[in-house]
Amino acid sequence: MTKILLIAIVIMIFIVIFQISKASEYVSILKGEEKARKQNNRINAFLLVVFLVLGLIGCWWCNNLYYGKTLFVQGAASEMGEKIDLMLYITIAVTGVVFFVTQVLLFWFSFKYQEKDDRKAYYFPHNTKLELLWTTVPAIFLTVLVVFGLKYWFKMTGEAPQNSIVIEVTGHQFGWEFRYPGPDKILGKKDYRLTKGANSLGVDFNDPASLDDMHVPATVHIPVGRPVKFVINAQDVIHDVGLSHFRMKMDAVPGIPTTLWFTPLYTTEEMKARTGNPNFVYEISCDQMCGKGHFSMRGVIVVDTQEEYLKYLATLEPEYWTIFPDKKPGAPKPAITDTTKSKASLAAIMPAGN
């Protein structure tokens, strides 16, 4: 019933507009086309000025209404994010001034230089100085903005500081998984052919560096004030690691690891106080359409103090022990008389030839 009503309303609006246009044609014929055209020209010129004033008031009103609901109010939660915010503010200031000036001139000129009987249009086909001016000045401003953008891009995707914490981020439909390196500070190798069963990341346990790596789904903990480097992968389609509070994002591409690094400025508890939201969490969103469950692809980042972070790491166990509990130190050794089945299960997650 609602759809039928909406369709009827749309049809009625179309009919009303059509009738108004037809009535305007009849009026112009009765008045004379020349007279009607000049009258419409004056009305349109006045409406353009009204549109200018109402449009600028609308811009101010929308900014006043919605700015407090944006992430700008909270401030960037990373050092690089603060620089990106500054760059964005500069871009908005430059383009905002240009927008304001050009729109005022556009609508005011339409009103001021409307057609009049005592005025003749001035033919102005070419001016080299003006063309150089309006080509060179925007080019200079845009070049400066692009250079700043490239500078920050190369920095956040470049080499992270030596004291940074390296964490692997893997996206798949529709969730995130994380892997911490163990005490050796090295992430072990992976092989997509090993992605089966409990070994959801395809970790190659023939690599000694993999034996102490720790696998965590959905939620990742990082310390405040220390650089954190994300090594980003995808297992199926292209995803995108979106870190809106840190002002970062990076594509997760199958077969092509990507990286970014940042330094968190505030713990999760500090951000709860800054935002006045006791339920605040840092989120990892997928910023690339990746399927019907894209909306639900969400991870959580918990920013701890250094002490809290170390306590959290102490609660984790190597993924190798989870998959092979009998390999855990102190685990009871099962009595196995026939090792064929055990070897077969081990071979299922080991690469061929090992």
N, C-alpha and C positions, 0 to 999 in steps of 0.2 A: 504493500500500500504506500509506503514511504517513497519507494522508487518511482511509482506512478505519479505521485504528487510532485516530486522534483522534476520529472520530465514535463509535466503539465506547466509548472512554473517557468521552466526554460523556454518552452514553446510560446507562452504568453509574453515573456520579455521580448522574444524575437519579433512577435507580431506587433507589439507596441513600438519597438524601434523602427520597424518597417513602415508603420502608419505615420510615425513622426516624420520620417524622411520623405514619404510621399506628400505629406501636408506641406513640408518645406518647399518641395518642388512647385506645388500649386501656388503658394504664396509668392515665390519668386517670379512665376509667370505673370501673376496679377500685378505685382509691383514693377515688373521689368527686371530682366536678368542683371543688367548693369547695376542698378540701384541695390538689388538684393545681395549681389556679390560684395559691394562695398560695405554694406551693413554687416554681413557675416564676417568680413575681414576685421572690422572694428571689434566685434564681439569676441572673435578668436584672439585678437591681440590682448584684450583685457583679461580673458580667461588664462592666457599664458602667464601673465603677471600673478594672477590668483594662484595658479598651479605652482609657480616658483615659491611664493610665500608659504603656502600650505605644505609644500614638499620639504622646505627647510625646517619648518616647525615640526613636521613629522619625523625628520631625521633626528632632531634634538630630543623629541619625545621618546622615540624608540630607544635611543642611547640611554636616556635617563631611566627608562623603564627596565631595560634588560641588561645593562652593564653590570649591575650587582649580581647577576646570575651567571656571569662568565667566570672562567678560571683566572682572568687577569686580576680580579680582586684578591685572590689567595696569594698571588705572586708565584714565580717559578720556584720549583723545589730542587733545582740543581744549579750549579755554577754556570754551566753552558746555557741552561734555560734562561737565566737572567740576561745573558748577552743576546739570545735570540729574541726575548721580549723587547729589549732595547732596540734591536734592529727593526722589529715589527712596529714599535711606536714611531720610530723615525720614518718608516715607510708610510704609515697612516698619516703622519703630519704632512709629509711632502705631497702625497696624493690627495689628502683632504683639502689643502690650500688650493691645489690646482682644480679640484672638483668644485669647490665653492666659487672660485673666480670665474671659471668657464661657464658654470650653470647660470650664475647671475647675469653674465654678459650675454649668454645665449637667449634667455627669455626677455631680458630688458631690451636688447637690440630688436627683438621681434616686435615688441610693443612700440619702442621709440621710432623705429624706421618703417612702420606700417605704411601701406599705400595711402597717398593723399593726392588730391587733384593739383595742388600747387607745388608738388615735389617731383623731381625727376631722378630716377635711379642713376647712381654714379657707376660707371663701368670701370672695374679695377681688376684687370686680368693677371697682373704679375708684379711682384716686388721681391727682388733677390735678397735684400737685407732681411726682410721679414721672414722669408722662407728659411734662410740660414739660421735665424734666431729661433724659430719654433721647431727646427730640426736639431740644432746643436744643443740647446739647453736641456730638452728632455733626454737626449742621448747621454749627456754627461751625468745627469742625475741617475738615470737607469743603470749606467755603467758602475757608478759608485755603489748603488744598492746591490747589484749582482756580485761585485767584488767582495763586499761584506758577507753576502750569503755564501759564496764559495769558500771564503776564509773559514767560517764556522763549520761548514760542511766537511772540509778537509780535516779540520781539527777533530771533530767528533767521530769521524770514521778512520782517522789515522791511528798511529801507534799510541796506545794507552801508557800512562806512567808506569814505571817498574813496580811500584808498590800496589798496583791495581789488583782487584779480585776478579778472577775470570770465572764466568758462569755461562754454561751452554743453555740456550733457549731453543726448544724444538716445538714447532707448531704442526698440528694436524687437525683434520675435521673431527670434532670442533673443540679443541682444547690446547693447552700449553703444558709442556713438561720441561723440567730443569735438571741440570746435572752439575754438581760441584766437583772440582778436582780434590783429591785427598791430600795428605801431607806432602806428597811430592810436587804439588802445585801444577800438575800437568794433566790435561784431559786426555784420556786414552782414545785410541782410534775407534771408528765405527765402520760398519759395513752393512749396507741396506739389505743384503741377502740374509743377514742374521736377525732381522726384525721379525720375530715370531715368539709366541707364547709370552713368558714373563719378561723376555728381553725386548721390550717394546721400543727401545731406542736403537737396537741393533749394535750394541757395544761389543767390540772384539776383545774377549777376555784372554786371547793369546798375547795381547799387548800388555806387558807388565804394568804400564802406566794406568791401565783400566781397572786394575784390581782394587784400588782404593777410592775410585770415583763413587759419588753418592747421588742417587736418583730421587728427585722430589717432584710429584705432580702438583699442578694447579697453583701452589703458593711458594714464593721464593723470598728468602730473608737476605737482606744486605745491610752493611753497617753504614752509619751516617759519617760524613766527612772523609770517606775513602773512595778513590776512583773505582768504579765498577765497569768491567768490560763484558758486554754480552756477545757471545758467539752464536749467531742465529741460523737456524736450519728450518726446513719444512720437509714433511714426509710424503705429501700428496700433491696439493696444488699450491699456488702462490698465496701466502698470507702476508700480514704486515704487523710488526710489533709496534703498537701505538702506546707511547708513554706520555699522555697529555699533561700530567702534572709536572713532568720533567722537561716538557717541550721537545720531545724526541720521537722519531719514528724511523723504522727501517724495514725494508722488504725481507720476507723470509721466502727464499727461492729454493725449490727442490734441486739438490745437487750442487748448489753454489752457496757456500757459507758466506754470510755477511757479518759485519761487526759494527758496534758503536760503543762509546763509553761516556760516562757522566759521573759526576760527584754529587751525591745527595746532600742537601743542606739541612733538612729537618727530619727528625724521626716521625714515625706515624703518630705517636702520642703528641708531639709538638704540633703537627698539622691538625690534629683534632682540636687543640686549643686555638690555633690560628683561625680555623674556619668556624669554630663554634659548633662543630658537628661531631658528636660523640661516636657516630658510626662511620666516620671517614676512613677510607682505605685508598691506598695507591693502586691503580688498576693497570693491567696490561690488556689492551683491547686489540682486536684484529681490525685494522683499518683498510682491509682489502676484501671486497666481496668474494667469498670462498665457498658458497653453497647455501642451502636452505637453512642450515643451523648457524649461519654467520653471526646472527645477533647474540647468540649464547656463548660465543668464543671469548671467554674472559678469564684472566688470571689476576692474582693478587700479589703485590709487592709489599712486604713488611720491612720498613726501615727501622733497624734497631740501633741502640748504642753499641759501642764496640764490645762491652762486657756481655750484653744480651746476645749479640751475634755469636760470640765464642761459646756461650752456653748452648745456643741453638745447635751449632755445629757438633757439639759434644753429644747431642741426642741422636745424630744420624749415624747410620751404619753403611758400609760399602754395599753397593748393589750386588756385587759378587757374592757376598754372604747371604743376601736375600734369595738369590737364584739357586745358590748351592749352599744350603744351610749346614751341610756336613763339613764344609771348608772353613767354617767359622772357628776361631781358636777356642778350645775348650768344649766344642760340640762333641757329643758321644759318637763314636764310630760305629755305623751299622754293620752288622755281620752279613756279609754278602758272599755267597758261595758261587753264584753264577754272575759274572761281571758283564755279560753280553748286554743285558738291558740297561745297566748303568752307563756303559760306553755309548750305547745308541742314543740315550737322552742327552749325553754331553755333546755328541757329534751334531745334534740337531741345532745347537746354537753356536757351534764353532765353524769357522770357515773351512772349506775344503782344503786338503793338503796339510792339515796340522794334526 
